[in-house]
Amino acid sequence: MGLRRKGREIALQTFYALSFSGENDVDLSIFEAKLEEISSSKEHELDNKILEFSKEILANTIANITAIDEKIAEHSTNWKMSKIAMVDLSILRIATYELLFTSTPPAIIMNEAIEIAKRYSSESSSKFVNGILNSITAELA
């Protein structure tokens, strides 16, 4: 597994872990503490590059969460944000951040998000994530 994929997965796990506590609106230090907890588990042997990439994703996603959520809501016309599964929403938030605010090619972002959705969610979730991200990408083109 590539460094960036692992970083995205760690960021997803952190976002997801905190999503149930309603901590999305708190400062980054709470997310960083959870990130440290997740990354120190025996399941994750992380080098500093992976950890730094995860921190970058979390910090920038949190900093831009309002714009990100507005974009997701705009393109999920058949689903209210409150009805999207939390793991799917976390994947969409991270991928939408990357689409809107980085120079990473959209095809790479979408492929990574779909593969992560297949691993952490369901086949139908990967199709849902693909549909939303495809719509956002088409708008940005």
N, C-alpha and C positions, 0 to 999 in steps of 0.2 A: 504494500500500500504506500502511495506517495506521501511525502511530507505535507503537502497542502491538504490532501484528503484527510489525513489524520488530524491536522489542525482544525479543519472544518467540523469533523466529528466531535472533537473535544469541545469546541465552541457550542455545538448543538447540544451536547450532553449537559453543559453548564447552563445554557439558556433554558433547556427543558426542566432541569432540576429546580431552578428558581421560579419557573412559571407558575407552579402551584402555590407558591407562598405570596404571590402578588408583588414580588420584589422588582418588577420591571422598571419601576419609576425611581428606584433608589440609586445612590451613587455607585460608581464602578467598583469601589473597594469590596462591596459585597459579592459582586460577580467574580472579582479576582480571587477572593477567598474561596469561593466554591470551585473555581477553576483549579486552584492549587490542590484542593481536596481531591477532586476528580483525577487530576494528573498524577497525583502521588500514589494512587491505588496500584496494586501490583499488576493490574490488567494493562496499564499504560506505561510503557518505557519510553519516555519522551526526552528528546534532546531539546536544547534551548530554542532552536529554530521553530520547532513545532509549537512550543509554548508561547513564543513571541507572536507567531502567526495567529494563534487562538486568541491571545489578548488583543491583538489588533482588530480582529473580526468583532469581538465582543464590544470593545470600546467604541468603535465606529458605528456598529449597529445600534447600540444604546444611544449614542449621541444623535443619531438620525432616525430614531424609532418612529416619530410622528410622521415624517415624510414617507418612510418605508411602509408603515401601516396604511396610510392613505392610498399609496400605490397598489398595495395588495387588495384593499377593499374595492378600489376602482375596477380591478380586473377579476374579482371573484363575484361577479354579478349575481350568480345563483346561490351564493353562500354568504351569510353574515359572518363577520370575523369571529363572533362568539361561538359559532357552530363549527369552526374549523378545528380539527383535532390539534391538540397542543404541540405534538411532535411535528406535525405538518406545518403548523404556523411558524414554529421555530426554524424549520428548514427554509421556508419561504422568506422569513425575515433576513436570514443570513445571505441567501442567494440574491434577494432584492437589493440588499446593501451593496453587494458586489456588482450587480448590474448597473446600479445608479451612480456609484461613487468610486469605482476602480476601473483600471484599464484592462482587466482580465477579459479575454474574449468571451462573449455571451455563450457560445457553444460549449466552452469548457465549464462555465458556471452552471449551465443547465444540466450537462451530463453529470457533474459531480452531485448536484442536488437530487437528481433522479436516482442515482446509484445509492446515495445516502438514504433516500426515502425507501428504496427497496430493502435496504438492510435494517432500518430502524422502524419502518412502518409496514405498509401493505402494498400489494401490487396496484390496487385502486388508488392508493395515496400517491404512488409514483406517477400515475397518469394525471391525477389532479394537480400535483406540483408542476408537472410538465406543461399542462394547459395554462396555468396561471403565469408561469415564467415565459412561456412562448408568447402570450398576449402582451406581457410587459416588454419583452424584447422587440416585438413587432412595432410597438409604439415608439420605442427609442431609435429605431432604424431610420 
